[in-house]
Amino acid sequence: MSEQVDVIVVGGGLAGLVAAHELVKAGRRVAIVDQENEQNLGGQAFWSLGGLFLVDTPEQRRLGIKDSVELARQDWFSSAGFDRDREDHWPRQWAQAYVDFAAGEKRSYLHDLGLKVMATVGWAERGAGAAGGHGNSVPRFHITWGTGPEVVRVFREPVLEGASRGLVTFHYRHQVDDIIVENGAAVGVRGTVLVPSTQRRGAESTREAAGEFEMRAQAVVVTAGGIGGNLELIKKNWPTERLGPAPAHMISGVPAHVDGRMLGITESAGGNIVNRDRMWHYTEGIKNWDPIWPNHAIRIIPGPSSLWLDATGKRLPVPNFPGFDSLGTLGTITRGGHDFTWFILTQAIIEKEFALSGSEQNPDFTGKDVKLLLQRVKKGATGPVEAFKSNGVDFVVRDNLRDLVAGMNEITTGPALDFEQIEAEVVARDRQLENKYTKDMQIMAIRNARSYLSDKIIRVAKPHRLQDPKYGPMIAVRLHLVTRKTLGGLETNLDSQVIRPDGSAFDGLYAAGEIAGFGGGGVHGYNALEGTFLGGCIFSGRAAGRALARDLG
Ligand SMILES: Cc1cc2nc3c(=O)[nH]c(=O)nc-3n(C[C@H](O)[C@H](O)[C@H](O)COP(=O)(O)OP(=O)(O)OC[C@H]3O[C@@H](n4cnc5c(N)ncnc54)[C@H](O)[C@@H]3O)c2cc1C
């Protein structure tokens, strides 16, 4: 290819679009290279709920939430648990800078591009129970009005405008296989031109080759995403000592293009990978009854009330409550020797507490449809949740507990469940509701959540006995483990420039988004606070674009 460009961006996901946007603003010429077709522009971010970690915002203040950059920093560093000298050198600095961004410029940067967040603020990842431990002390999960497609739109449109001025070219179905390095500097990429694909967005596409390509530029930015679609690589990097044995079975929370290949390719070119063993998966996955990508998982973002049982029917130990500590619960499950668990709940709980992660699962937020949105406060679960209840292979709905357990036994892939044992768990829990006080920490947590106005109105059901027919029918959901995010990755400095194994900066090579562990090779450390991934793509993609706009000849 003879086209003259300043920068090659490998990967047209969110991080790539943000980097391209910053370069276009500075009048630089960019080539965006992606292995998928044009339907997929925006990558994973399109499918996201558009949840953004923001600190001390007008939305929080209106809801009476007292947040501050100091509190957010305390939460971030307690959750991250950085403990490695070399590997956490840049991640610590990224974490400091990212929390400042989330408490400062992030909201106005996005707002100026036309992005608005909703008035309610979600309380994700509520933590492991200690002030100085993992988790968000306060609600910080701001959902984009328009969800993931809107996050993509605000960057896609200025980049397309740049294309109309001749500053940006797109090279779809171009799979990068190699980074060209000359005299110690990255000067281009080469790879395979794949046969055209007419697959819809998110669907797996063929890797059949139609030819080869080579492109050159002053710099290369790698924004090719993480490893969440590559179960083999996840298992290879799995931290057995922290999370127990790698599960035999997981369902996929990301499209197949999140294949992790560019990590190995960039490493072979001389980039350094750190914190490979840090990853972020979920424990509340259900099989999509209407799948888009292979093994398609949908994650339930749960409220706190469902009773959580292991595969044998025993309640999970404290503090493994729904929505509190993702990796803590994952470790509990995998160390228990099974790869699925059960929620037991009621119709009243599903109506208020089941949110499904994914733009397509929230047509009201995604379509900015106020009329549809108002149906959330009416009786009944949302349409997509009801559709899962009727069509999902993981759902059992019955009028009483005995029938419910019989239904669970019909679909279990583990040991047969004993009705008496499950009944004892349910009765023990329900007896704790007789008084305003209790020794049951999950019920304490439910009451605590309801002292936050937004949770009380839209997110947390009034505490009730699970066997009370007034709140029924009873529901059981089989929950699978879901792959999702990569917390480690290419080591980068605060300009998103890739670092070599000897600690020096790699001339001409930059990385941003999930492949860079969202900045530095692991800005989250061991644990995330949620809504931090899109923001991490934005912050690290912006850093790469701005540094190149400043430094290129
Ligand atoms: C269902 C879902 C819900 C989510 N919800 C949230 C949320 O609410 N909040 C939040 O913060 N985060 C959320 N996330 C996470 C977030 O969306 C992702 O972490 C983020 O979008 C990753 O962006 P990226 O640009 O780094 O990579 P990607 O989006 O994965 O894009 C990478 C691109 O690179 C291309 N590519 C890869 N390898 C090559 C190669 N060799 N050659 C050419 N091209 C290549 C791929 O085709 C792809 O287009 C969610 C993710 C999913 C899937």
Ligand as a Chemical Component Dictionary entry (heavy atoms), coordinates in Angstrom:
data_LIG
# 
_chem_comp.id                   LIG 
_chem_comp.type                 NON-POLYMER 
_chem_comp.pdbx_formal_charge   0 
_chem_comp.three_letter_code    LIG 
# 
loop_
_chem_comp_atom.comp_id 
_chem_comp_atom.atom_id 
_chem_comp_atom.alt_atom_id 
_chem_comp_atom.type_symbol 
_chem_comp_atom.charge 
_chem_comp_atom.model_Cartn_x 
_chem_comp_atom.model_Cartn_y 
_chem_comp_atom.model_Cartn_z 
_chem_comp_atom.pdbx_ordinal 
LIG C1  C1  C 0 -21.465 -6.895 26.774 1  
LIG C2  C2  C 0 -20.408 -5.968 27.300 2  
LIG C3  C3  C 0 -20.764 -5.024 28.257 3  
LIG C4  C4  C 0 -19.795 -4.141 28.751 4  
LIG N1  N1  N 0 -20.189 -3.145 29.606 5  
LIG C5  C5  C 0 -19.271 -2.237 30.033 6  
LIG C6  C6  C 0 -19.676 -1.123 30.826 7  
LIG O1  O1  O 0 -20.865 -0.907 31.102 8  
LIG N2  N2  N 0 -18.692 -0.281 31.269 9  
LIG C7  C7  C 0 -17.371 -0.455 30.971 10 
LIG O2  O2  O 0 -16.545 0.335  31.409 11 
LIG N3  N3  N 0 -16.979 -1.472 30.165 12 
LIG C8  C8  C 0 -17.884 -2.351 29.687 13 
LIG N4  N4  N 0 -17.497 -3.367 28.844 14 
LIG C9  C9  C 0 -16.057 -3.490 28.494 15 
LIG C10 C10 C 0 -15.652 -2.561 27.348 16 
LIG O3  O3  O 0 -16.689 -2.442 26.415 17 
LIG C11 C11 C 0 -14.388 -3.087 26.654 18 
LIG O4  O4  O 0 -13.404 -3.403 27.603 19 
LIG C12 C12 C 0 -13.816 -2.054 25.685 20 
LIG O5  O5  O 0 -14.812 -1.625 24.788 21 
LIG C13 C13 C 0 -12.601 -2.606 24.930 22 
LIG O6  O6  O 0 -12.271 -1.694 23.889 23 
LIG P1  P1  P 0 -10.911 -1.806 23.055 24 
LIG O7  O7  O 0 -10.946 -0.683 22.087 25 
LIG O8  O8  O 0 -9.750  -1.895 23.957 26 
LIG O9  O9  O 0 -10.986 -3.222 22.307 27 
LIG P2  P2  P 0 -12.110 -3.909 21.349 28 
LIG O10 O10 O 0 -13.415 -3.285 21.528 29 
LIG O11 O11 O 0 -12.003 -5.370 21.616 30 
LIG O12 O12 O 0 -11.625 -3.571 19.885 31 
LIG C14 C14 C 0 -10.480 -4.171 19.346 32 
LIG C15 C15 C 0 -10.574 -4.190 17.838 33 
LIG O13 O13 O 0 -9.319  -4.672 17.341 34 
LIG C16 C16 C 0 -9.560  -5.556 16.267 35 
LIG N5  N5  N 0 -8.391  -6.470 16.169 36 
LIG C17 C17 C 0 -7.970  -7.374 17.086 37 
LIG N6  N6  N 0 -6.869  -8.008 16.639 38 
LIG C18 C18 C 0 -6.589  -7.510 15.412 39 
LIG C19 C19 C 0 -5.575  -7.792 14.440 40 
LIG N7  N7  N 0 -4.616  -8.708 14.634 41 
LIG N8  N8  N 0 -5.609  -7.086 13.269 42 
LIG C20 C20 C 0 -6.571  -6.146 13.031 43 
LIG N9  N9  N 0 -7.553  -5.868 13.922 44 
LIG C21 C21 C 0 -7.556  -6.530 15.107 45 
LIG C22 C22 C 0 -10.845 -6.257 16.633 46 
LIG O14 O14 O 0 -11.480 -6.777 15.491 47 
LIG C23 C23 C 0 -11.643 -5.121 17.291 48 
LIG O15 O15 O 0 -12.434 -4.430 16.372 49 
LIG C24 C24 C 0 -18.447 -4.252 28.323 50 
LIG C25 C25 C 0 -18.085 -5.215 27.365 51 
LIG C26 C26 C 0 -19.054 -6.063 26.844 52 
LIG C27 C27 C 0 -18.666 -7.056 25.786 53 
# 
loop_
_chem_comp_bond.comp_id 
_chem_comp_bond.atom_id_1 
_chem_comp_bond.atom_id_2 
_chem_comp_bond.value_order 
_chem_comp_bond.pdbx_ordinal 
LIG C1  C2  SING 1  
LIG C2  C3  SING 2  
LIG C2  C26 DOUB 3  
LIG C3  C4  DOUB 4  
LIG C4  N1  SING 5  
LIG C4  C24 SING 6  
LIG N1  C5  DOUB 7  
LIG C5  C6  SING 8  
LIG C5  C8  SING 9  
LIG C6  O1  DOUB 10 
LIG C6  N2  SING 11 
LIG N2  C7  SING 12 
LIG C7  O2  DOUB 13 
LIG C7  N3  SING 14 
LIG N3  C8  DOUB 15 
LIG C8  N4  SING 16 
LIG N4  C9  SING 17 
LIG N4  C24 SING 18 
LIG C9  C10 SING 19 
LIG C10 O3  SING 20 
LIG C10 C11 SING 21 
LIG C11 O4  SING 22 
LIG C11 C12 SING 23 
LIG C12 O5  SING 24 
LIG C12 C13 SING 25 
LIG C13 O6  SING 26 
LIG O6  P1  SING 27 
LIG P1  O7  DOUB 28 
LIG P1  O8  SING 29 
LIG P1  O9  SING 30 
LIG O9  P2  SING 31 
LIG P2  O10 DOUB 32 
LIG P2  O11 SING 33 
LIG P2  O12 SING 34 
LIG O12 C14 SING 35 
LIG C14 C15 SING 36 
LIG C15 O13 SING 37 
LIG C15 C23 SING 38 
LIG O13 C16 SING 39 
LIG C16 N5  SING 40 
LIG C16 C22 SING 41 
LIG N5  C17 SING 42 
LIG N5  C21 SING 43 
LIG C17 N6  DOUB 44 
LIG N6  C18 SING 45 
LIG C18 C19 SING 46 
LIG C18 C21 DOUB 47 
LIG C19 N7  SING 48 
LIG C19 N8  DOUB 49 
LIG N8  C20 SING 50 
LIG C20 N9  DOUB 51 
LIG N9  C21 SING 52 
LIG C22 O14 SING 53 
LIG C22 C23 SING 54 
LIG C23 O15 SING 55 
LIG C24 C25 DOUB 56 
LIG C25 C26 SING 57 
LIG C26 C27 SING 58 
# 
